[in-house]
Every structure is written in structure tokens, then in C-alpha cells.
Amino acid sequence: MCSVFTLAGQSLPPALEILSGGGTWVAEGAGRGLAGRTEKQFSVGLDGQIVHVKTYNVNAETGTFGLRSEGVRYWQMADSSWHFTEYDKLGQHTSGKVTASGRDLYYDYVYQNFDVRDAWHYLDDHAYDYVVGLWNGTDWDRIFHRDTFRTVAPAVESGWMVVYAHDEHGRATEGSLAALRAAVKSGKEVRLRWKHTRSDKNAHSVEHFAEASFLTVLNDHHVLAQIEPIIGQTPNFREASITLKEQLQWSMLASTRGTHDTMMRNPATGELASHRPLALPMAWLIRP
């Protein structure tokens, strides 16, 4: 079943996390029942509560390649599970239940009085075996389509790009945690971006950027990053200035869980001034 829980601690099922991290997935139509290229584009929305999906393929009548359908995979609080709904250019609407088993994903729905299943079977972080057929609850009665979807790296400009972002509860707001893990494991440089806004005056804020100096992947899931200790500083919003704090050094261990560990100490004496958690949204950037 789906690896989901209440909204306060909700996260995407592993398969949706991987698919949305890949961005665009392509099947070349070399498999059973699929003719021509098919592309599926996944993106996370609504603080990780939905995944947008657009499907492009070749029109059988005109031979042109274009958008075929759009849909969402969404968390439904009423039954604590994931669902999907899809609309295509022919005016057809399909909806049903989304379940997951490990990194596999299943869409179950009724189509023309038949129980149909779309199955995404995990091969690796860049490939899924895709099967559509009649499912009897135990096995396939009939398979209509079968092919392999693979990720296609998006064309990006040089510089830093957000690969993953989350809110203060660790819920995804952009990108994919799986994509961040893959970037860390492949040796990509990682930069952190976070913002403080005064609750009493929204116009007053500071936004910080720092390179990760030490990275950790915990239990093959969450990513943590230390930044180099900095000299403490105090912003003066009225005068639009920042001054350094004497004898104060600040450190942070950021986490994709949304709560980060921070410390302040006197660099001359080593005396600890404070050690406390800090919950805030964080963006994780990589250099392509």
C-alpha cells in the first residue's frame, strides 16, 4: 500500500518521488501495443500533496506529436490514500486509486466495465517497466500495452538550479528528494538557500545562500548537509544594514526533514552559547 500518512507528516510514495524527480520519462514505442514515442512529464505541487502529469504521444490519425492528456495524483485526507484523475483531448475522464509497493506503483480503475491496471515496475532510478492490462486482483488476464519508460535529462543552463525544496515540515514543494539523493551520490556540488521573514513585518526578510561542506544520506532517504561555520551577524532592517557579532560563531546542519540543527559558540573560548533546532523551508541547489 502507499507509504502515506497524515498531512502533518505526509510524503510522496517512493515511486512518485522517483518519477517526479526524473522530470520527463520517455517510451519509444518499441514494446507491445505502443506505437511511437510517448512522453510523461511529472512535477510536484501543493506542498507535496499532488503530482501533475502531462502525457504526450503521436496522434494515430494525424501522425503529429503533441499533448494527449493531463492529470494529477493527489492525497485524499478522507481515506488517507492516494488517488488519480486524468483528462484527455477526446473529452474522456478517468479516475481511480493509486497504491504503491516499495518503488512500484499501481493505478487501478474501471474502464468500460473492465478492471484495468496501469503498473509501473521499478527497474532503477532512471527506468520503469510500464504495463497496462486487465487485472483480476492476482494476475493479468490480458495485457494491452507494455514498454520501458526512461528518464531524459532536461536541457538546463549553466549555474545553480533547484533540485529539491521543502517546507518547515519536510514536505516537498519543488523537485524530488530522490533527485537530490542521486545528485549527492554522484558527487554534485550542493548549495543551500533559506529565508527568514519577520512574522510581524513581511517586508523585512533575509535570504541566505551557503555551499554544503559535508553531506550525508541517512538510511538511503533523507539528506543532511553541514555548512562551514560563519561569524554571527545582526540585520538592521530599518537602516538596511548588517553588522557582525563579536565573539560569536554560527553553525548549521541542514536536513530534508525540515528541522535543522544549529549552534552558536564563542570561537575564542569554545564556550557554547546555544544549541537548538530550527524549523524552516529549505531549497537544495546543484550545479548541472
C-alpha positions in Angstrom: 0.0 0.0 0.0 1.0 3.6 -0.4 3.6 4.9 2.0 1.5 7.9 3.1 0.3 9.3 6.4 -1.4 12.4 7.8 -0.8 15.8 6.2 1.3 17.0 9.0 4.0 14.4 8.1 3.0 13.4 4.6 5.5 12.5 1.9 5.2 11.1 -1.6 5.2 7.4 -2.2 8.7 6.3 -3.3 7.7 5.7 -6.9 6.1 9.1 -7.3 9.1 10.7 -5.7 11.4 9.0 -8.3 9.1 9.7 -11.3 8.7 13.4 -10.3 12.5 13.6 -9.8 13.1 12.4 -13.3 11.0 15.2 -14.8 10.3 13.7 -18.2 10.0 9.9 -18.9 10.1 8.6 -22.5 9.0 5.3 -24.0 10.0 4.8 -27.7 7.0 2.6 -28.6 9.1 -0.5 -29.1 7.1 -2.6 -26.7 3.8 -4.4 -27.0 0.8 -2.3 -28.0 2.6 1.0 -28.0 3.2 2.8 -31.3 5.5 5.7 -31.5 7.1 7.9 -28.8 5.3 8.6 -25.6 6.5 11.3 -23.0 5.2 11.7 -19.5 6.2 14.9 -17.5 5.9 14.8 -13.7 6.0 17.7 -11.3 5.2 18.1 -7.6 2.7 20.7 -6.5 0.6 21.9 -3.5 3.3 21.3 -0.9 3.8 17.7 -2.0 0.1 16.8 -1.8 -0.3 16.4 -5.6 1.8 15.4 -8.6 1.0 16.9 -12.0 1.3 14.6 -15.0 1.2 15.6 -18.7 1.3 12.9 -21.4 2.5 13.5 -25.0 2.3 11.0 -27.8 1.8 10.5 -31.6 -1.8 11.1 -32.8 -2.7 7.9 -34.7 -4.8 9.9 -37.2 -2.6 12.8 -38.0 0.8 11.4 -37.1 1.7 14.5 -35.2 3.3 14.5 -31.8 1.5 16.5 -29.1 -0.2 16.7 -25.7 -2.7 13.9 -25.2 -3.8 14.2 -21.5 -3.3 15.9 -18.2 -3.9 14.7 -14.7 -3.0 14.7 -11.1 -2.1 12.2 -8.4 -3.4 13.5 -5.2 -3.5 12.8 -1.5 -7.1 12.4 -0.1 -7.4 13.0 3.6 -10.8 11.4 3.8 -9.5 7.9 3.3 -5.8 8.6 3.9 -4.7 7.3 0.5 -3.6 8.5 -3.0 -5.9 8.8 -6.0 -5.5 9.9 -9.6 -7.7 11.7 -12.1 -6.9 12.1 -15.8 -8.5 14.1 -18.7 -7.6 13.6 -22.4 -8.2 15.6 -25.6 -11.1 13.3 -26.5 -13.1 14.5 -23.5 -12.7 11.3 -21.6 -12.2 11.3 -17.8 -10.5 8.5 -15.9 -10.1 8.3 -12.1 -9.1 5.7 -9.6 -6.9 4.6 -6.7 -3.1 4.8 -6.5 -1.2 2.2 -4.5 2.5 1.5 -4.1 4.6 -1.4 -3.1 8.2 -0.4 -2.5 9.2 1.5 -5.6 6.5 0.0 -7.8 3.3 2.0 -8.5 -0.2 0.9 -9.5 -3.2 2.8 -10.9 -6.5 0.8 -10.6 -9.7 2.0 -12.3 -12.8 0.9 -14.1 -12.8 1.4 -17.9 -15.8 0.3 -20.0 -16.8 -2.1 -17.1 -13.4 -3.7 -17.0 -11.0 -3.6 -14.1 -7.9 -2.0 -15.6 -4.5 -1.6 -14.0 -1.6 0.7 -15.1 1.6 -0.7 -13.4 5.0 1.0 -13.1 7.6 -1.7 -12.1 10.8 -0.3 -10.9 14.0 -1.2 -12.8 16.3 1.5 -11.5 16.1 5.3 -10.7 16.1 6.0 -14.4 13.9 3.2 -15.8 10.4 1.7 -15.2 8.7 -1.2 -16.9 5.2 0.1 -17.8 2.2 -2.3 -18.2 -1.5 -1.7 -18.9 -4.0 -4.5 -18.8 -6.9 -6.3 -17.2 -6.1 -7.2 -13.6 -8.0 -9.8 -11.7 -6.6 -9.0 -8.3 -3.9 -11.7 -8.5 -2.6 -11.7 -12.1 -3.0 -10.2 -15.6 -6.0 -11.6 -17.6 -4.8 -9.6 -20.6 -2.0 -7.1 -21.4 -2.8 -4.2 -23.8 0.4 -2.2 -23.6 3.9 -2.8 -22.3 7.1 -0.7 -22.7 10.0 0.8 -20.8 9.9 4.4 -19.7 13.3 6.0 -19.2 14.3 9.5 -17.9 15.5 12.2 -20.2 17.8 14.8 -18.7 16.3 18.3 -19.2 18.4 20.9 -21.0 19.5 23.4 -18.4 21.7 26.4 -18.5 25.0 26.5 -16.6 24.8 27.7 -13.0 22.8 26.6 -10.0 19.4 25.0 -10.2 16.9 23.9 -7.5 16.7 20.1 -7.5 14.6 19.9 -4.3 12.8 22.2 -1.9 10.6 21.6 1.1 8.7 23.4 3.8 9.4 23.5 7.5 7.7 20.1 8.0 9.9 18.5 5.3 7.1 18.3 2.8 8.2 18.6 -0.8 7.3 21.9 -2.5 9.5 21.6 -5.6 11.6 18.9 -7.3 12.3 15.5 -5.8 14.2 14.1 -2.8 15.2 11.2 -5.0 16.8 13.5 -7.5 18.7 15.3 -4.6 20.0 11.9 -3.3 21.1 10.9 -6.8 23.0 14.2 -7.2 24.7 13.8 -3.8 25.7 10.3 -4.6 27.1 11.2 -8.0 29.3 13.9 -6.4 27.4 17.1 -7.5 28.1 20.3 -5.6 25.2 21.3 -3.4 24.2 24.8 -2.3 21.5 25.6 0.3 19.1 28.6 0.2 16.8 29.6 3.0 14.9 32.7 4.0 13.9 34.3 7.3 10.9 36.7 7.3 9.8 38.7 10.4 6.4 37.5 11.3 5.3 41.0 12.3 6.6 42.7 9.1 6.6 40.6 5.9 8.6 43.2 4.1 11.6 42.5 6.5 13.5 39.4 5.5 16.9 38.0 4.9 17.8 35.3 2.4 20.9 33.2 2.8 23.0 31.0 0.5 25.7 28.6 1.5 27.6 25.7 0.0 27.4 22.4 1.7 30.8 21.4 3.1 29.9 17.9 4.3 27.0 15.8 3.0 25.2 12.7 4.5 22.5 10.4 3.2 20.7 8.9 6.2 19.1 5.4 5.8 19.2 5.9 2.0 16.4 8.5 2.3 17.0 12.0 3.9 19.9 14.2 3.0 21.8 16.3 5.6 24.4 19.0 5.0 26.8 21.0 7.1 27.9 24.4 6.2 31.2 26.0 7.2 30.8 27.9 10.5 30.3 31.7 9.9 30.7 34.8 12.1 27.4 35.7 13.6 25.6 38.7 12.1 22.7 41.0 13.1 20.5 42.6 10.4 19.1 46.1 10.9 16.0 46.3 8.7 15.3 49.9 9.4 18.8 51.0 8.2 19.1 48.2 5.7 22.4 47.1 7.1 24.0 44.0 8.7 26.8 44.1 11.3 29.0 41.2 12.6 28.7 39.9 16.1 31.9 39.9 18.1 33.0 36.5 19.6 30.1 34.6 18.1 30.3 31.8 15.5 27.2 30.1 14.0 26.9 26.6 12.5 24.1 24.7 10.9 23.4 21.1 10.0 20.5 21.2 7.4 18.1 18.3 6.9 15.5 17.5 4.3 13.2 16.7 7.2 12.7 20.4 7.6 14.1 20.8 11.1 17.8 21.8 11.1 20.4 21.7 14.0 22.1 25.0 14.8 24.8 26.0 17.3 26.4 29.3 18.4 29.7 29.4 20.3 32.5 31.7 21.2 35.3 30.9 18.8 38.0 32.2 21.2 37.0 30.2 24.3 35.0 27.4 22.6 32.1 28.1 25.0 28.7 27.0 23.7 26.2 29.9 23.6 23.2 28.0 22.2 22.3 24.7 20.6 18.8 24.4 19.2 16.7 23.1 16.3 15.4 25.4 13.7 12.4 24.5 11.5 12.3 26.4 8.2 11.8 25.8 4.5 14.9 25.0 2.5 15.9 24.8 -1.1 18.7 22.5 -2.3 20.5 23.5 -5.4 23.0 21.7 -7.6 25.4 22.8 -10.3 24.4 20.8 -13.5 
